[in-house]
Amino acid sequence: MLWLGVRSREIKWSTATTINLISSLGGGGFVHLSNLILIDFLVFVSCFNLFHSGDITCGGLFLSPVATMWDISRHGSSEQYSASPYLAGLLNCAVWLLYGYVHPNGKWVFGINIVGSLLQLLYIVIFVYYTTVDDVRYQIYYMLFGAGVCLVGIMALVFGQAHSTEQKCMGFGLAGVATGIGMYAAPLIQLVRTCMYIYYACCGP
């Protein structure tokens, strides 16, 4: 975790919030310059924990894929979108839920990640409902099962090896960072798919 000379509760909360702030922008599209500017501002706000505004801003960013979900429901198809960002986001939120559970002052981390987990799960349900290709639907089921197995493995490792609260917080914190990195990379799947589609459409096999 980061230590900047402020109270540990605040800086640990801002670390978890920052990860969710950045990752929730990757819901099936590309991060634009305006989003990057917004990240800079929201990270500044969350780091200083001003009136717990991190809860509001992070919750707002969890709602950022709503436009994508609306587009999917309006067209009645998931089209070229990928469910990977939502699956990775669900796993990341679940890990930070565990962090908030074991941390003595983790109620804010726990609360906002409950919201994030429910929203990510809702996005996955919508995506599966409007997916017209059975293979894609089964792929989502397999990935969801894999995320569950990964979460159980993290829990078994941390609770089995860590005995103190600090060790458990460190374990779940490191797991949150690792799953956060995976969440950052998840939108690249959509980018690769788009590039491959354009390549084969223009150049052929």
C-alpha positions in Angstrom: 0.0 0.0 0.0 1.0 3.7 -0.3 2.1 5.6 2.7 2.2 9.4 2.4 2.2 10.5 6.0 -1.5 10.6 6.5 -3.7 8.3 8.5 -3.5 4.6 7.4 -7.3 4.3 7.1 -7.5 7.2 4.7 -4.5 6.2 2.5 -5.6 2.6 2.3 -9.1 3.6 1.3 -7.8 6.0 -1.3 -5.6 3.2 -2.8 -8.6 0.9 -3.2 -10.7 3.7 -4.5 -8.0 4.8 -7.1 -7.9 1.2 -8.5 -11.6 1.1 -8.9 -11.7 4.6 -10.3 -9.3 3.7 -13.1 -10.6 0.2 -13.8 -14.3 1.1 -14.0 -13.7 3.3 -17.1 -12.8 0.2 -19.2 -16.3 -1.0 -19.8 -16.2 -2.1 -23.4 -14.8 1.0 -25.0 -11.7 3.1 -25.2 -10.5 5.6 -22.5 -10.5 9.1 -24.0 -8.5 12.1 -22.9 -11.5 13.5 -21.0 -11.6 10.3 -18.9 -7.9 10.6 -18.2 -8.4 14.2 -17.0 -11.3 13.0 -14.9 -9.2 10.3 -13.4 -6.5 12.9 -12.3 -9.2 14.9 -10.6 -10.9 12.0 -8.9 -7.6 10.5 -7.7 -6.8 13.9 -6.1 -10.1 14.0 -4.4 -10.0 10.4 -3.2 -6.4 10.7 -1.9 -7.4 13.5 0.5 -10.7 11.7 1.4 -12.6 15.0 1.3 -16.0 14.3 2.9 -15.9 10.8 1.6 -16.5 12.1 -1.9 -14.6 9.1 -3.2 -17.7 7.1 -2.5 -19.7 9.3 -4.8 -17.1 9.6 -7.6 -16.3 5.9 -7.5 -20.0 5.0 -7.6 -20.4 7.3 -10.5 -17.6 5.6 -12.4 -19.1 2.2 -11.7 -22.1 3.6 -13.6 -20.0 4.5 -16.6 -20.8 1.3 -18.6 -24.6 2.2 -18.5 -24.3 3.8 -21.9 -22.8 0.6 -23.3 -25.6 -1.5 -21.7 -28.2 0.9 -23.1 -26.6 0.5 -26.6 -26.7 -3.3 -26.3 -30.3 -3.4 -25.1 -31.4 -0.9 -27.8 -29.8 -3.0 -30.6 -30.9 -6.3 -28.9 -27.4 -7.7 -29.3 -24.0 -7.5 -27.6 -22.5 -7.0 -31.1 -18.7 -6.6 -30.9 -18.5 -5.7 -27.2 -16.6 -7.9 -24.8 -17.7 -9.1 -21.4 -14.1 -9.4 -20.1 -14.0 -5.9 -18.4 -17.1 -6.7 -16.4 -15.9 -10.1 -15.4 -12.5 -8.7 -14.4 -14.3 -5.9 -12.6 -16.4 -8.3 -10.6 -13.4 -10.2 -9.5 -11.6 -7.1 -8.5 -14.5 -5.7 -6.5 -14.9 -9.1 -4.8 -11.2 -9.0 -3.7 -11.6 -5.5 -2.3 -14.7 -6.6 -0.5 -12.6 -9.1 1.3 -10.0 -6.4 2.0 -12.7 -4.2 3.5 -14.0 -7.1 5.6 -10.7 -7.8 7.3 -9.5 -4.2 7.7 -10.6 -2.6 11.0 -11.6 0.6 9.2 -12.6 -0.9 5.9 -16.3 -0.1 5.9 -16.0 2.5 3.1 -14.0 0.1 0.9 -16.5 -2.6 1.7 -19.6 -0.5 1.0 -18.5 1.0 -2.3 -17.3 -2.4 -3.6 -20.7 -4.0 -2.7 -22.2 -1.5 -5.1 -19.5 -2.2 -7.7 -20.0 -5.9 -7.4 -23.7 -5.7 -7.9 -23.4 -3.4 -10.9 -20.7 -5.5 -12.5 -22.9 -8.6 -12.0 -25.9 -6.7 -13.5 -23.8 -5.8 -16.6 -22.8 -9.5 -17.0 -26.5 -10.6 -16.8 -27.5 -8.0 -19.4 -24.6 -9.0 -21.6 -25.5 -12.7 -21.4 -29.2 -12.0 -22.0 -28.5 -10.1 -25.3 -25.7 -12.4 -26.5 -27.0 -14.1 -29.6 -24.0 -16.5 -30.1 -24.2 -19.6 -27.8 -20.4 -20.0 -27.9 -19.9 -16.5 -26.5 -22.5 -17.2 -23.8 -20.8 -20.4 -22.7 -17.4 -18.6 -22.8 -18.8 -16.1 -20.3 -20.0 -18.9 -18.1 -16.6 -20.5 -18.1 -14.8 -17.2 -17.4 -17.3 -16.5 -14.5 -16.5 -19.9 -13.1 -12.8 -19.3 -13.5 -13.2 -16.0 -11.6 -15.0 -17.8 -8.8 -12.2 -20.4 -8.6 -9.6 -17.6 -8.5 -11.4 -15.8 -5.7 -11.7 -19.0 -3.6 -8.0 -19.6 -4.2 -7.1 -16.1 -3.0 -9.2 -16.6 0.1 -7.7 -19.9 0.9 -4.2 -18.6 0.4 -4.6 -15.4 2.5 -6.7 -16.9 5.3 -4.4 -20.0 5.4 -1.1 -18.2 5.4 -1.8 -14.9 7.1 -2.5 -14.9 10.8 -2.6 -11.2 11.7 -4.9 -8.5 10.5 -2.0 -6.6 8.9 -0.9 -9.7 7.0 -4.4 -10.4 5.8 -4.8 -6.8 4.7 -1.5 -7.0 2.8 -2.5 -10.2 1.2 -5.8 -9.0 -0.1 -4.3 -5.7 -1.0 -1.7 -7.3 -3.2 -4.4 -9.5 -4.7 -6.5 -6.4 -5.4 -3.6 -4.8 -7.2 -3.0 -7.9 -9.3 -6.7 -8.3 -10.3 -6.7 -4.5 -10.9 -3.9 -5.0 -13.4 -5.9 -7.7 -15.1 -8.9 -5.4 -15.2 -6.8 -2.7 -16.9 -5.8 -5.2 -19.6 -9.3 -6.5 -20.1 -10.4 -3.8 -22.5 -7.5 -4.7 -24.7 -9.4 -7.8 -25.8 -12.0 -5.5 -27.5 -9.2 -3.6 -29.1 -7.6 -6.8 -30.5 -10.9 -8.0 -31.8 -11.6 -4.7 -33.5 -8.1 -4.6 -35.1 -8.5 -8.2 -36.3 -11.9 -7.5 -37.7 -10.6 -4.4 -39.6 -7.6 -6.4 -40.9 -9.6 -9.3 -42.2 -12.3 -7.0 -43.6 -9.7 -5.0 -45.5 -7.0 -7.5 -46.4 -8.8 -10.8 -46.2 -7.5 -14.1 -44.7 
